[in-house]
Amino acid sequence: MRFSYLCRALLLSIALLSGAHSASSQIRQKKALFVIVDGISSDVIEKIDTPNLDVIAAVGGYTRAHVGGDKGTYSQTPTISAVGYNSLLTGTWFNKHNVPDNAIKDPNYHYWTIFRFLHEQYPHKKTAVFSTWLDNRTKLVGDGLPQTGHLRITYPFDGFELDTIHFPHDQEKHYIRTIDEEVTNEAAAYVQSDGPDLSWVYLEFTDDMGHRYGDSEQFHEAIRLMDDQMGRLWKAIQFREKNFAEDWLFIITTDHGRDAKTGKGHGGQSDRERSTWMVTNAKNRNVQFTSTPDISTPGIVDIMPTLARHLDITLPKEQAFEIDGVPLTGPLSAQQLSATKSDNHINLTWKSVAKAGKAKIWLTTTNQFKEGGRDRYLLMAEVPLTDEKARLDVSKVPSKFYKIVLEGPDNALNTWVVE
């Protein structure tokens, strides 16, 4: 399955000879690589010297972000690793994707991952997963499962944590560091030689050091190693962009923060456990990315629609109505939709990003999508985006549950009312 480095170098040399000829005349092919480095809260990443992340952020940007859904509401989501991964992959919170912990017993595959969207619309395009945890591909992405339409990742590189011969397990978890290094080096080499259209890199060692030592030099040293690893991936992307007609989106984030007391735990809803960050090379970032923390911060669910937009993936309306994330790049109509019910009325508010244009407001009292069915949406109103509020009379559709969608020209927002 794995090319030798010699064969890969030979193939790359051939590709360079042909690629250099045509790179200047071709339309730039869009590619994407996203990385999850485990368990680093924003306050820690901001105080550690990370020269490679800084270089990438100088091209694009850095922002604080959040996980955990909307605290105290129907979408509140545990700040646990696999939960965060699946929130990124599907662009939805736990109440939809149904992964509450690392057991991953029953994911709801009706909420598609970014890999399935790409495969369904561009079956010829190539994908790769480089991961220090096998379950990311086999359970979350659902590689080869009938529930995902037998989706197949083109190039999987994972499962080494199960290999106790080549990676003997030690109590200090140094074998995870070794696997992270193997995963990073292979990802950098494969991106440079083959340039897959969509790739995911997952690295675990930082979280292991956080759990074992909390806020400590060991944890900080693991973060410095991670920064070096990101530098290797960045060089591979720069190589592709320089030598081939390619336009790469690179996003690095984390899946959760750490507890405020010791830095060892996570899973709850404290500010530090919810507080994460993103680094990207994207130049066309919008206000969803650049909003100041006192106004709002982007969520991990925003990464999936951002990847979809970059890769020219069209999200069908019924699926777009379910996605909780908002693209971090390109044009936006609105953000920050909220709803409250009083008597027979639902009061909506949002923040308009567009200076003009109208939004359609849709409502349904069912959630058949969750079971693979279709919801019958009623068009309740069509209003100027700049109104930033609407009042819906629901006396003729009484229910204790409503799904509401604000559909603008450039993006859709959804919220629930649950009594």
Secondary structure, DSSP 8 states (H G I E B T S, - for coil): ----HHHHHHHHHHHHHHHHHHTTTS--EEEEEEEEESS--HHHHTTS--HHHHHHHHHSEEEEEE-SSSTTSTT-----HHHHHHHHHHS--HHHH---STT-----TTS--HHHHHHHH-TTS-EEEEES-THIIIIII-TT-GGGTS---SEEE--GGG-TTTS---TT-HHHHHHHHHHHHHHHHHHHHH--SEEEEEE-HHHHHHHHHSSSHHHHHHHHHHHHHHHHHHHHHHHHHHHSSEEEEEEEE-S----TTTSS---S--HHHHEEEEEE--SSB-HHHH--TTT---BGGGHHHHHHHHTT----HHHHTT-----SBS--SEEEEEEEEETTEEEEEEEE-SSS-EEEEEEES--GGGGT-----EEEEEEEGGG-EEEEE-TTS--SEEEEEEE-SS-EEEEEEE-
